[in-house]
């Protein structure tokens, strides 16, 4: 499934979030180079981890919607599709 084509708004949201995470990573690199306090670095890393998790959850939720919709279109029971997506959620955790 191509998120960019299927859900342009979600694509834009995910790209915006990933660019913010990229900026945070550069900020942490700068903090390390400048010898910043480890506690402050850990705070920033925690914020990045949380942001990455949100991107992953949004992408997984999008995938669940797509998989269930496609299963229903094919006249199939969507239970297997839901089970597959649940596995993806677990991998994110």
Gaussian input, Z-matrix of N, CA and C with variables (Angstrom, degrees):
# hf/3-21g

backbone

0 1
 N
 C     1     B1
 C     2     B2     1     A1
 N     3     B3     2     A2     1     D1
 C     4     B4     3     A3     2     D2
 C     5     B5     4     A4     3     D3
 N     6     B6     5     A5     4     D4
 C     7     B7     6     A6     5     D5
 C     8     B8     7     A7     6     D6
 N     9     B9     8     A8     7     D7
 C    10    B10     9     A9     8     D8
 C    11    B11    10    A10     9     D9
 N    12    B12    11    A11    10    D10
 C    13    B13    12    A12    11    D11
 C    14    B14    13    A13    12    D12
 N    15    B15    14    A14    13    D13
 C    16    B16    15    A15    14    D14
 C    17    B17    16    A16    15    D15
 N    18    B18    17    A17    16    D16
 C    19    B19    18    A18    17    D17
 C    20    B20    19    A19    18    D18
 N    21    B21    20    A20    19    D19
 C    22    B22    21    A21    20    D20
 C    23    B23    22    A22    21    D21
 N    24    B24    23    A23    22    D22
 C    25    B25    24    A24    23    D23
 C    26    B26    25    A25    24    D24
 N    27    B27    26    A26    25    D25
 C    28    B28    27    A27    26    D26
 C    29    B29    28    A28    27    D27
 N    30    B30    29    A29    28    D28
 C    31    B31    30    A30    29    D29
 C    32    B32    31    A31    30    D30
 N    33    B33    32    A32    31    D31
 C    34    B34    33    A33    32    D32
 C    35    B35    34    A34    33    D33
 N    36    B36    35    A35    34    D34
 C    37    B37    36    A36    35    D35
 C    38    B38    37    A37    36    D36
 N    39    B39    38    A38    37    D37
 C    40    B40    39    A39    38    D38
 C    41    B41    40    A40    39    D39
 N    42    B42    41    A41    40    D40
 C    43    B43    42    A42    41    D41
 C    44    B44    43    A43    42    D42
 N    45    B45    44    A44    43    D43
 C    46    B46    45    A45    44    D44
 C    47    B47    46    A46    45    D45
 N    48    B48    47    A47    46    D46
 C    49    B49    48    A48    47    D47
 C    50    B50    49    A49    48    D48
 N    51    B51    50    A50    49    D49
 C    52    B52    51    A51    50    D50
 C    53    B53    52    A52    51    D51
 N    54    B54    53    A53    52    D52
 C    55    B55    54    A54    53    D53
 C    56    B56    55    A55    54    D54
 N    57    B57    56    A56    55    D55
 C    58    B58    57    A57    56    D56
 C    59    B59    58    A58    57    D57
 N    60    B60    59    A59    58    D58
 C    61    B61    60    A60    59    D59
 C    62    B62    61    A61    60    D60
 N    63    B63    62    A62    61    D61
 C    64    B64    63    A63    62    D62
 C    65    B65    64    A64    63    D63
 N    66    B66    65    A65    64    D64
 C    67    B67    66    A66    65    D65
 C    68    B68    67    A67    66    D66
 N    69    B69    68    A68    67    D67
 C    70    B70    69    A69    68    D68
 C    71    B71    70    A70    69    D69
 N    72    B72    71    A71    70    D70
 C    73    B73    72    A72    71    D71
 C    74    B74    73    A73    72    D72
 N    75    B75    74    A74    73    D73
 C    76    B76    75    A75    74    D74
 C    77    B77    76    A76    75    D75
 N    78    B78    77    A77    76    D76
 C    79    B79    78    A78    77    D77
 C    80    B80    79    A79    78    D78
 N    81    B81    80    A80    79    D79
 C    82    B82    81    A81    80    D80
 C    83    B83    82    A82    81    D81
 N    84    B84    83    A83    82    D82
 C    85    B85    84    A84    83    D83
 C    86    B86    85    A85    84    D84
 N    87    B87    86    A86    85    D85
 C    88    B88    87    A87    86    D86
 C    89    B89    88    A88    87    D87
 N    90    B90    89    A89    88    D88
 C    91    B91    90    A90    89    D89
 C    92    B92    91    A91    90    D90
 N    93    B93    92    A92    91    D91
 C    94    B94    93    A93    92    D92
 C    95    B95    94    A94    93    D93
 N    96    B96    95    A95    94    D94
 C    97    B97    96    A96    95    D95
 C    98    B98    97    A97    96    D96
 N    99    B99    98    A98    97    D97
 C   100   B100    99    A99    98    D98
 C   101   B101   100   A100    99    D99
 N   102   B102   101   A101   100   D100
 C   103   B103   102   A102   101   D101
 C   104   B104   103   A103   102   D102
 N   105   B105   104   A104   103   D103
 C   106   B106   105   A105   104   D104
 C   107   B107   106   A106   105   D105
 N   108   B108   107   A107   106   D106
 C   109   B109   108   A108   107   D107
 C   110   B110   109   A109   108   D108
 N   111   B111   110   A110   109   D109
 C   112   B112   111   A111   110   D110
 C   113   B113   112   A112   111   D111
 N   114   B114   113   A113   112   D112
 C   115   B115   114   A114   113   D113
 C   116   B116   115   A115   114   D114
 N   117   B117   116   A116   115   D115
 C   118   B118   117   A117   116   D116
 C   119   B119   118   A118   117   D117
 N   120   B120   119   A119   118   D118
 C   121   B121   120   A120   119   D119
 C   122   B122   121   A121   120   D120
 N   123   B123   122   A122   121   D121
 C   124   B124   123   A123   122   D122
 C   125   B125   124   A124   123   D123
 N   126   B126   125   A125   124   D124
 C   127   B127   126   A126   125   D125
 C   128   B128   127   A127   126   D126
 N   129   B129   128   A128   127   D127
 C   130   B130   129   A129   128   D128
 C   131   B131   130   A130   129   D129
 N   132   B132   131   A131   130   D130
 C   133   B133   132   A132   131   D131
 C   134   B134   133   A133   132   D132
 N   135   B135   134   A134   133   D133
 C   136   B136   135   A135   134   D134
 C   137   B137   136   A136   135   D135
 N   138   B138   137   A137   136   D136
 C   139   B139   138   A138   137   D137
 C   140   B140   139   A139   138   D138
 N   141   B141   140   A140   139   D139
 C   142   B142   141   A141   140   D140
 C   143   B143   142   A142   141   D141
 N   144   B144   143   A143   142   D142
 C   145   B145   144   A144   143   D143
 C   146   B146   145   A145   144   D144
 N   147   B147   146   A146   145   D145
 C   148   B148   147   A147   146   D146
 C   149   B149   148   A148   147   D147
 N   150   B150   149   A149   148   D148
 C   151   B151   150   A150   149   D149
 C   152   B152   151   A151   150   D150
 N   153   B153   152   A152   151   D151
 C   154   B154   153   A153   152   D152
 C   155   B155   154   A154   153   D153
 N   156   B156   155   A155   154   D154
 C   157   B157   156   A156   155   D155
 C   158   B158   157   A157   156   D156
 N   159   B159   158   A158   157   D157
 C   160   B160   159   A159   158   D158
 C   161   B161   160   A160   159   D159
 N   162   B162   161   A161   160   D160
 C   163   B163   162   A162   161   D161
 C   164   B164   163   A163   162   D162
 N   165   B165   164   A164   163   D163
 C   166   B166   165   A165   164   D164
 C   167   B167   166   A166   165   D165
 N   168   B168   167   A167   166   D166
 C   169   B169   168   A168   167   D167
 C   170   B170   169   A169   168   D168
 N   171   B171   170   A170   169   D169
 C   172   B172   171   A171   170   D170
 C   173   B173   172   A172   171   D171
 N   174   B174   173   A173   172   D172
 C   175   B175   174   A174   173   D173
 C   176   B176   175   A175   174   D174
 N   177   B177   176   A176   175   D175
 C   178   B178   177   A177   176   D176
 C   179   B179   178   A178   177   D177
 N   180   B180   179   A179   178   D178
 C   181   B181   180   A180   179   D179
 C   182   B182   181   A181   180   D180
 N   183   B183   182   A182   181   D181
 C   184   B184   183   A183   182   D182
 C   185   B185   184   A184   183   D183
 N   186   B186   185   A185   184   D184
 C   187   B187   186   A186   185   D185
 C   188   B188   187   A187   186   D186
 N   189   B189   188   A188   187   D187
 C   190   B190   189   A189   188   D188
 C   191   B191   190   A190   189   D189
 N   192   B192   191   A191   190   D190
 C   193   B193   192   A192   191   D191
 C   194   B194   193   A193   192   D192
 N   195   B195   194   A194   193   D193
 C   196   B196   195   A195   194   D194
 C   197   B197   196   A196   195   D195
 N   198   B198   197   A197   196   D196
 C   199   B199   198   A198   197   D197
 C   200   B200   199   A199   198   D198
 N   201   B201   200   A200   199   D199
 C   202   B202   201   A201   200   D200
 C   203   B203   202   A202   201   D201
 N   204   B204   203   A203   202   D202
 C   205   B205   204   A204   203   D203
 C   206   B206   205   A205   204   D204
 N   207   B207   206   A206   205   D205
 C   208   B208   207   A207   206   D206
 C   209   B209   208   A208   207   D207
 N   210   B210   209   A209   208   D208
 C   211   B211   210   A210   209   D209
 C   212   B212   211   A211   210   D210
 N   213   B213   212   A212   211   D211
 C   214   B214   213   A213   212   D212
 C   215   B215   214   A214   213   D213
 N   216   B216   215   A215   214   D214
 C   217   B217   216   A216   215   D215
 C   218   B218   217   A217   216   D216
 N   219   B219   218   A218   217   D217
 C   220   B220   219   A219   218   D218
 C   221   B221   220   A220   219   D219
 N   222   B222   221   A221   220   D220
 C   223   B223   222   A222   221   D221
 C   224   B224   223   A223   222   D222
 N   225   B225   224   A224   223   D223
 C   226   B226   225   A225   224   D224
 C   227   B227   226   A226   225   D225
 N   228   B228   227   A227   226   D226
 C   229   B229   228   A228   227   D227
 C   230   B230   229   A229   228   D228
 N   231   B231   230   A230   229   D229
 C   232   B232   231   A231   230   D230
 C   233   B233   232   A232   231   D231
 N   234   B234   233   A233   232   D232
 C   235   B235   234   A234   233   D233
 C   236   B236   235   A235   234   D234
 N   237   B237   236   A236   235   D235
 C   238   B238   237   A237   236   D236
 C   239   B239   238   A238   237   D237
 N   240   B240   239   A239   238   D238
 C   241   B241   240   A240   239   D239
 C   242   B242   241   A241   240   D240
 N   243   B243   242   A242   241   D241
 C   244   B244   243   A243   242   D242
 C   245   B245   244   A244   243   D243
 N   246   B246   245   A245   244   D244
 C   247   B247   246   A246   245   D245
 C   248   B248   247   A247   246   D246
 N   249   B249   248   A248   247   D247
 C   250   B250   249   A249   248   D248
 C   251   B251   250   A250   249   D249
 N   252   B252   251   A251   250   D250
 C   253   B253   252   A252   251   D251
 C   254   B254   253   A253   252   D252
 N   255   B255   254   A254   253   D253
 C   256   B256   255   A255   254   D254
 C   257   B257   256   A256   255   D255
 N   258   B258   257   A257   256   D256
 C   259   B259   258   A258   257   D257
 C   260   B260   259   A259   258   D258
 N   261   B261   260   A260   259   D259
 C   262   B262   261   A261   260   D260
 C   263   B263   262   A262   261   D261
 N   264   B264   263   A263   262   D262
 C   265   B265   264   A264   263   D263
 C   266   B266   265   A265   264   D264
 N   267   B267   266   A266   265   D265
 C   268   B268   267   A267   266   D266
 C   269   B269   268   A268   267   D267
 N   270   B270   269   A269   268   D268
 C   271   B271   270   A270   269   D269
 C   272   B272   271   A271   270   D270
 N   273   B273   272   A272   271   D271
 C   274   B274   273   A273   272   D272
 C   275   B275   274   A274   273   D273
 N   276   B276   275   A275   274   D274
 C   277   B277   276   A276   275   D275
 C   278   B278   277   A277   276   D276

   B1=1.4507
   B2=1.5265
   B3=1.2992
   B4=1.4496
   B5=1.5242
   B6=1.3275
   B7=1.4727
   B8=1.5245
   B9=1.3243
   B10=1.4655
   B11=1.5264
   B12=1.3363
   B13=1.4656
   B14=1.5266
   B15=1.3319
   B16=1.4637
   B17=1.5215
   B18=1.3368
   B19=1.4597
   B20=1.5310
   B21=1.3256
   B22=1.4695
   B23=1.5275
   B24=1.3228
   B25=1.4697
   B26=1.5279
   B27=1.3124
   B28=1.4662
   B29=1.5262
   B30=1.3185
   B31=1.4627
   B32=1.5308
   B33=1.3179
   B34=1.4688
   B35=1.5197
   B36=1.3235
   B37=1.4648
   B38=1.5264
   B39=1.3343
   B40=1.4608
   B41=1.5271
   B42=1.3187
   B43=1.4680
   B44=1.5350
   B45=1.3251
   B46=1.4711
   B47=1.5294
   B48=1.3242
   B49=1.4621
   B50=1.5305
   B51=1.3350
   B52=1.4612
   B53=1.5262
   B54=1.3138
   B55=1.4622
   B56=1.5309
   B57=1.3327
   B58=1.4619
   B59=1.5375
   B60=1.3369
   B61=1.4659
   B62=1.5314
   B63=1.3204
   B64=1.4621
   B65=1.5302
   B66=1.3165
   B67=1.4638
   B68=1.5197
   B69=1.3337
   B70=1.4650
   B71=1.5255
   B72=1.3376
   B73=1.4675
   B74=1.5325
   B75=1.3147
   B76=1.4673
   B77=1.5324
   B78=1.3373
   B79=1.4568
   B80=1.5204
   B81=1.3195
   B82=1.4629
   B83=1.5373
   B84=1.3127
   B85=1.4635
   B86=1.5263
   B87=1.3190
   B88=1.4630
   B89=1.5290
   B90=1.3382
   B91=1.4680
   B92=1.5288
   B93=1.3249
   B94=1.4650
   B95=1.5270
   B96=1.3336
   B97=1.4635
   B98=1.5223
   B99=1.3210
   B100=1.4655
   B101=1.5277
   B102=1.3368
   B103=1.4594
   B104=1.5193
   B105=1.3049
   B106=1.4641
   B107=1.5300
   B108=1.2955
   B109=1.4609
   B110=1.5289
   B111=1.3374
   B112=1.4765
   B113=1.5294
   B114=1.3050
   B115=1.4690
   B116=1.5264
   B117=1.3131
   B118=1.4587
   B119=1.5255
   B120=1.3082
   B121=1.4635
   B122=1.5227
   B123=1.3251
   B124=1.4681
   B125=1.5238
   B126=1.3125
   B127=1.4678
   B128=1.5291
   B129=1.3173
   B130=1.4657
   B131=1.5330
   B132=1.3246
   B133=1.4654
   B134=1.5219
   B135=1.3224
   B136=1.4654
   B137=1.5196
   B138=1.3196
   B139=1.4646
   B140=1.5272
   B141=1.3243
   B142=1.4641
   B143=1.5230
   B144=1.3174
   B145=1.4675
   B146=1.5175
   B147=1.3093
   B148=1.4597
   B149=1.5262
   B150=1.3139
   B151=1.4649
   B152=1.5290
   B153=1.3220
   B154=1.4635
   B155=1.5189
   B156=1.3333
   B157=1.4677
   B158=1.5262
   B159=1.3221
   B160=1.4730
   B161=1.5231
   B162=1.3230
   B163=1.4665
   B164=1.5239
   B165=1.3095
   B166=1.4565
   B167=1.5149
   B168=1.3086
   B169=1.4652
   B170=1.5253
   B171=1.3197
   B172=1.4666
   B173=1.5264
   B174=1.3217
   B175=1.4608
   B176=1.5346
   B177=1.3270
   B178=1.4625
   B179=1.5252
   B180=1.3220
   B181=1.4649
   B182=1.5269
   B183=1.3186
   B184=1.4620
   B185=1.5202
   B186=1.3188
   B187=1.4574
   B188=1.5263
   B189=1.3270
   B190=1.4656
   B191=1.5211
   B192=1.3182
   B193=1.4624
   B194=1.5153
   B195=1.3085
   B196=1.4659
   B197=1.5298
   B198=1.3243
   B199=1.4634
   B200=1.5269
   B201=1.3217
   B202=1.4722
   B203=1.5200
   B204=1.3107
   B205=1.4652
   B206=1.5251
   B207=1.3273
   B208=1.4700
   B209=1.5305
   B210=1.3190
   B211=1.4695
   B212=1.5285
   B213=1.3210
   B214=1.4700
   B215=1.5248
   B216=1.3344
   B217=1.4673
   B218=1.5181
   B219=1.3367
   B220=1.4646
   B221=1.5348
   B222=1.3330
   B223=1.4618
   B224=1.5155
   B225=1.3266
   B226=1.4536
   B227=1.5252
   B228=1.3163
   B229=1.4620
   B230=1.5289
   B231=1.3206
   B232=1.4656
   B233=1.5270
   B234=1.3203
   B235=1.4667
   B236=1.5216
   B237=1.3352
   B238=1.4667
   B239=1.5229
   B240=1.3258
   B241=1.4713
   B242=1.5237
   B243=1.3279
   B244=1.4646
   B245=1.5286
   B246=1.3281
   B247=1.4640
   B248=1.5229
   B249=1.3318
   B250=1.4639
   B251=1.5274
   B252=1.3113
   B253=1.4608
   B254=1.5271
   B255=1.3180
   B256=1.4662
   B257=1.5288
   B258=1.3163
   B259=1.4678
   B260=1.5257
   B261=1.3275
   B262=1.4683
   B263=1.5314
   B264=1.3248
   B265=1.4701
   B266=1.5308
   B267=1.3209
   B268=1.4582
   B269=1.5346
   B270=1.3294
   B271=1.4543
   B272=1.5280
   B273=1.3375
   B274=1.4663
   B275=1.5150
   B276=1.3296
   B277=1.4555
   B278=1.4774
   A1=109.08
   A2=116.99
   A3=123.22
   A4=108.41
   A5=116.91
   A6=121.40
   A7=110.34
   A8=116.73
   A9=120.48
   A10=111.19
   A11=116.70
   A12=120.52
   A13=112.39
   A14=116.77
   A15=120.83
   A16=113.26
   A17=115.85
   A18=119.48
   A19=109.32
   A20=117.69
   A21=120.71
   A22=113.90
   A23=117.51
   A24=119.94
   A25=110.52
   A26=116.89
   A27=120.57
   A28=109.87
   A29=116.50
   A30=120.86
   A31=110.39
   A32=116.88
   A33=121.16
   A34=111.40
   A35=116.83
   A36=121.40
   A37=110.67
   A38=116.90
   A39=120.23
   A40=111.11
   A41=117.24
   A42=120.06
   A43=111.15
   A44=116.22
   A45=120.34
   A46=110.09
   A47=116.47
   A48=120.71
   A49=111.45
   A50=116.82
   A51=120.23
   A52=111.90
   A53=117.33
   A54=120.11
   A55=110.52
   A56=116.56
   A57=120.43
   A58=109.83
   A59=116.22
   A60=120.61
   A61=110.18
   A62=116.24
   A63=120.98
   A64=110.14
   A65=116.23
   A66=120.20
   A67=111.71
   A68=116.05
   A69=119.53
   A70=110.39
   A71=116.96
   A72=120.44
   A73=110.43
   A74=116.52
   A75=119.62
   A76=110.39
   A77=115.56
   A78=119.42
   A79=112.21
   A80=117.53
   A81=121.21
   A82=109.68
   A83=116.98
   A84=119.76
   A85=110.42
   A86=115.34
   A87=120.66
   A88=110.30
   A89=115.84
   A90=120.07
   A91=110.59
   A92=116.54
   A93=120.11
   A94=110.75
   A95=116.03
   A96=120.26
   A97=111.42
   A98=115.92
   A99=120.85
   A100=112.73
   A101=116.69
   A102=119.88
   A103=113.39
   A104=117.31
   A105=121.68
   A106=111.03
   A107=114.81
   A108=123.27
   A109=110.55
   A110=116.08
   A111=121.51
   A112=111.96
   A113=117.77
   A114=120.24
   A115=110.84
   A116=116.92
   A117=120.56
   A118=111.41
   A119=116.06
   A120=120.66
   A121=109.93
   A122=116.85
   A123=120.94
   A124=111.50
   A125=117.13
   A126=120.58
   A127=109.65
   A128=116.25
   A129=120.17
   A130=111.65
   A131=116.76
   A132=120.08
   A133=111.08
   A134=116.76
   A135=120.45
   A136=111.59
   A137=115.91
   A138=120.14
   A139=110.20
   A140=117.15
   A141=120.68
   A142=111.00
   A143=116.13
   A144=120.17
   A145=110.53
   A146=116.44
   A147=120.95
   A148=111.05
   A149=116.82
   A150=121.09
   A151=110.79
   A152=117.09
   A153=120.69
   A154=110.20
   A155=116.59
   A156=120.05
   A157=111.57
   A158=117.28
   A159=120.47
   A160=110.91
   A161=117.06
   A162=120.42
   A163=109.32
   A164=116.62
   A165=120.66
   A166=112.50
   A167=117.53
   A168=121.08
   A169=111.05
   A170=116.49
   A171=119.29
   A172=110.87
   A173=116.86
   A174=120.59
   A175=110.41
   A176=117.07
   A177=120.44
   A178=111.09
   A179=117.55
   A180=120.51
   A181=110.54
   A182=116.39
   A183=120.68
   A184=109.66
   A185=116.21
   A186=121.03
   A187=111.04
   A188=116.47
   A189=119.24
   A190=110.38
   A191=116.21
   A192=119.66
   A193=111.57
   A194=115.92
   A195=120.69
   A196=111.21
   A197=116.65
   A198=120.68
   A199=111.94
   A200=116.67
   A201=120.32
   A202=110.33
   A203=117.17
   A204=121.18
   A205=111.08
   A206=115.82
   A207=119.67
   A208=111.04
   A209=117.77
   A210=120.58
   A211=110.26
   A212=116.34
   A213=120.10
   A214=111.21
   A215=116.80
   A216=120.32
   A217=111.61
   A218=115.61
   A219=120.29
   A220=111.80
   A221=116.28
   A222=120.35
   A223=113.44
   A224=116.05
   A225=120.99
   A226=110.76
   A227=114.56
   A228=120.83
   A229=106.92
   A230=118.62
   A231=120.26
   A232=114.09
   A233=117.47
   A234=120.33
   A235=112.08
   A236=117.20
   A237=119.98
   A238=111.11
   A239=116.27
   A240=119.85
   A241=110.09
   A242=116.61
   A243=120.26
   A244=109.88
   A245=117.30
   A246=120.70
   A247=111.63
   A248=116.69
   A249=120.49
   A250=111.01
   A251=116.06
   A252=119.68
   A253=110.19
   A254=117.54
   A255=120.13
   A256=109.31
   A257=117.20
   A258=120.82
   A259=110.66
   A260=116.82
   A261=120.03
   A262=110.52
   A263=116.83
   A264=120.45
   A265=109.80
   A266=116.66
   A267=120.82
   A268=110.40
   A269=117.35
   A270=120.99
   A271=111.69
   A272=116.06
   A273=119.39
   A274=111.77
   A275=115.80
   A276=121.63
   A277=112.06
   D1=134.55
   D2=-179.98
   D3=-100.69
   D4=106.42
   D5=-177.63
   D6=-60.58
   D7=-38.98
   D8=-176.31
   D9=-58.34
   D10=-39.07
   D11=-179.35
   D12=-85.68
   D13=-40.17
   D14=-174.59
   D15=-75.66
   D16=-34.73
   D17=-175.75
   D18=-145.99
   D19=78.82
   D20=-176.39
   D21=-57.73
   D22=-35.07
   D23=-179.96
   D24=-65.74
   D25=-42.75
   D26=177.93
   D27=-65.40
   D28=-42.25
   D29=177.77
   D30=-55.45
   D31=-48.74
   D32=179.64
   D33=-62.01
   D34=-41.31
   D35=178.89
   D36=-62.72
   D37=-46.74
   D38=-179.53
   D39=-64.91
   D40=-41.43
   D41=178.81
   D42=-63.09
   D43=-42.23
   D44=178.54
   D45=-61.40
   D46=-43.79
   D47=179.74
   D48=-65.26
   D49=-42.49
   D50=-179.94
   D51=-65.96
   D52=-36.57
   D53=176.85
   D54=-66.12
   D55=-36.66
   D56=176.71
   D57=-64.88
   D58=-42.27
   D59=178.29
   D60=-62.91
   D61=-40.74
   D62=177.36
   D63=-59.14
   D64=-42.58
   D65=177.55
   D66=-64.53
   D67=-39.16
   D68=177.46
   D69=-62.78
   D70=-40.43
   D71=179.74
   D72=-62.81
   D73=-42.29
   D74=177.20
   D75=-63.83
   D76=-37.21
   D77=177.48
   D78=-63.82
   D79=-40.31
   D80=178.37
   D81=-66.32
   D82=-40.07
   D83=176.80
   D84=-59.47
   D85=-43.49
   D86=179.20
   D87=-63.23
   D88=-41.66
   D89=178.78
   D90=-60.51
   D91=-42.03
   D92=178.88
   D93=-64.50
   D94=-44.56
   D95=-179.87
   D96=-61.37
   D97=-35.88
   D98=-178.16
   D99=-84.41
   D100=-4.05
   D101=178.82
   D102=74.71
   D103=32.49
   D104=179.94
   D105=-63.12
   D106=163.04
   D107=179.74
   D108=-62.37
   D109=135.08
   D110=-179.12
   D111=-58.16
   D112=-35.80
   D113=-179.31
   D114=-62.61
   D115=-41.47
   D116=178.94
   D117=-67.02
   D118=-37.12
   D119=177.26
   D120=-64.22
   D121=-43.59
   D122=178.42
   D123=-62.33
   D124=-37.51
   D125=177.59
   D126=-61.56
   D127=-44.82
   D128=179.62
   D129=-66.10
   D130=-39.77
   D131=177.47
   D132=-64.01
   D133=-37.80
   D134=176.46
   D135=-63.54
   D136=-40.04
   D137=178.06
   D138=-65.00
   D139=-39.63
   D140=178.10
   D141=-64.86
   D142=-43.43
   D143=179.79
   D144=-60.51
   D145=-43.69
   D146=178.68
   D147=-62.81
   D148=-42.17
   D149=179.82
   D150=-65.47
   D151=-40.69
   D152=177.81
   D153=-63.61
   D154=-42.12
   D155=178.09
   D156=-60.37
   D157=-39.86
   D158=179.21
   D159=-64.74
   D160=-40.69
   D161=177.49
   D162=-62.24
   D163=-45.64
   D164=179.85
   D165=-61.94
   D166=-42.98
   D167=-179.94
   D168=-64.83
   D169=-41.46
   D170=178.76
   D171=-63.90
   D172=-42.34
   D173=179.24
   D174=-66.26
   D175=-40.82
   D176=179.28
   D177=-66.71
   D178=-39.33
   D179=177.79
   D180=-64.41
   D181=-39.75
   D182=176.59
   D183=-61.33
   D184=-44.02
   D185=-179.97
   D186=-63.33
   D187=-39.51
   D188=179.00
   D189=-61.09
   D190=-46.94
   D191=178.77
   D192=-58.33
   D193=-43.36
   D194=-179.93
   D195=-64.88
   D196=-48.30
   D197=-177.80
   D198=-62.08
   D199=-43.13
   D200=179.75
   D201=-66.57
   D202=-43.96
   D203=179.05
   D204=-59.65
   D205=-45.21
   D206=-179.77
   D207=-64.96
   D208=-39.96
   D209=178.58
   D210=-62.59
   D211=-42.35
   D212=179.41
   D213=-65.98
   D214=-39.09
   D215=177.70
   D216=-60.85
   D217=-35.24
   D218=179.83
   D219=-82.57
   D220=-1.27
   D221=-179.44
   D222=76.41
   D223=20.54
   D224=-178.67
   D225=-96.63
   D226=161.52
   D227=172.86
   D228=-73.69
   D229=124.68
   D230=-176.30
   D231=-76.34
   D232=1.94
   D233=-176.90
   D234=-57.60
   D235=-43.43
   D236=-179.75
   D237=-63.59
   D238=-40.85
   D239=178.53
   D240=-62.37
   D241=-42.60
   D242=179.07
   D243=-63.36
   D244=-42.01
   D245=178.73
   D246=-60.19
   D247=-40.35
   D248=179.00
   D249=-64.72
   D250=-41.37
   D251=-179.10
   D252=-70.21
   D253=-35.71
   D254=176.39
   D255=-59.37
   D256=-40.47
   D257=176.88
   D258=-60.37
   D259=-37.98
   D260=177.82
   D261=-65.75
   D262=-41.63
   D263=177.24
   D264=-60.17
   D265=-42.44
   D266=-179.25
   D267=-62.95
   D268=-41.22
   D269=179.01
   D270=-62.73
   D271=-32.33
   D272=178.28
   D273=-67.69
   D274=-33.62
   D275=-176.42
   D276=-66.39

